[in-house]
Amino acid sequence: MAELTAGVDLGGTKIQAVVVADGRVVGQARLSTPRTDAAAVTAEVVASIRGALEAAGAGTSDLRAVGIGAPGLVDPFTGHVSKSPNVAGFMEEVALGPSVSRALDGIAVTVDNDVRAAVSGELHHGAGRPYRNFLGVFVGSGVGGGLVIEGNILRGNGNAGEIGHTTVRPGGRQCGCGRLGCLEAYAGRVSIERRARQHVQKGRKTKLFEIMERKGRDRVTSSVIADALEQQDNLTVELIDQAIESLGLALSNAHNLLDLEAIILGGGLGDRLGEPFARRVAAQMQENLRVPERPPAVLSSELGDLSGAVGATVITMPATFES
């Protein structure tokens, strides 16, 4: 069997793992993200890797390396993750890379920010291939970003590209990070659900939670939001309008600063709402662009739901962490 690389996309709702051989996905597994603590999340990351290996008809002895994309502040040299409000136990520092490596018999593990990993996937295998300067923005449980400058991922001191925590409304809604008015507080799925519940407590009507229960979900997932939009649920329409307005403001500011060739939209919510969502964000950006006649291309991700996991296999190339 060809040498295998595993990639994991750790999100607030799901953990997606793939196993890649010769540039092809040969096995994958998808599990729900535990909502209890960091130990449970770490154990499920390991289980997702084992599941993807089993689907590929392989075992840990066939693995070359593992890459993990995790939300929050990531130290790629130690494999530690922190400041991730949408993953249980990950606001405090978690030794994710070392723990996964130990559980997999010392396999080398690389950890990077989840969106930087996804942007790496789009750069090498997806919608980013034609471009040397672009911003990837992934709208899921939260909102994250990754920057490609002259063909290279910008990492900074570990926080580069975190557009979700730029301020779009000073003194506005509280974000999961504790600050007020962040983009994520308006466009992240967790924040949208929180705001919807606040409205319901004040007497507003919505189909969101009926749809959630009918689908057997314990949270408002991207598919629940999409179904509510299709049914023209007024509150959902209002909240998504606010998300698009906030994204348009943040992304136009980013473009005014960086003069990008393209902006790629992905993530659970971004992928689920697709091209119409991208078109609406592009239209919202237009009025705030300094040079509106030369806007960036605004595209949906090409790899879709596998962007993060496939990108996580790419990040294993330059360096790895070993326990």
C-alpha positions, 0 to 999 in steps of 0.5 A: 500500500502507498504511504498514507497521510491523515488529515483532520478538520476539527470543528465546533460541530464535526470532526472530519478525517481523511486518509490520502495516498498519492494525492487521492482521498482513499478513506474518510470518517466523520464524527460529532464534536463532543461538547464536554471537555478537551479530553473527549474532543482529543479522543474523538480526533483519534477515533476519526483518524482510526475510522478513516484508516479503517475505511482505507483498509489500513492501520496506523503502521501505514501512516506517514504523518497526521495533520490537524486543522484546529480553530483558535490560536495554534502554536505549530511548533508545539502542537498546542491549541488555545482560545477556541470558544467553539470547541469544548475545553479549548479556550485554555491551552490544550496539547492536542498534537502531543496527545494525538501523537501518543495515542497513535504510537508516536506518529508525527503530528502537525497542527495548524489553524483550521482555516489556514489548513483549509486555505492550504487545501484550496491553494494546492488542490482547489479554487485557489490554484489560479491565484497568488494573493487571496483570502480564504474565509470559512463560515461555520461554527465561527468565522476564520480566515487564512491569507495567501500572499505571493503564493505562501500562507501567512502565519504571522505569530500564529494569529494571521488571518483571524478576520472573524475577530475583527470588529464590524460593529463597535460595542455590538453583540458579544462574541464567544471570545468575550469581545464585542462586535466581532464579525463572528458574533454576526456571521458564525453559526453558533452566534446565529443560534444564540441570537435566535434563541434570544429573540424567541425568549422575547416572543419572536416566532421562528421555524428554526427550532422546529426544523432542528427537532424534526431533523433530530439535531441538538443544535442549529446546524447549517442544514437547519439554517438552509431549510429555514431560509428555503421556507422564508422564515423571517427571523432566519432571513433577518439573521442571515442578512445581518451576517452577509452585511457584516461579511461584506464590511469586513471583506471589503476592508480586507480587500482595500488593505491588501488588493486581493485577487480573490476571496474564497468562501467556505466552511459549513455554512458557507458551503451549504449556502453555496454560490448564491451566498457568495454572490450576495457577499460580493454585492454587499462588498461592492459599496465599500470598495475603494476601487469598485470597478476592480473587485476581487473574484468572490468564489465558493470553495472547490473542495467543499466539506473536505477543504479542511481535512485535505488541507490538513494533509498538506500542512504535514509537508514542511514540518512535523511534531513528534511526541 
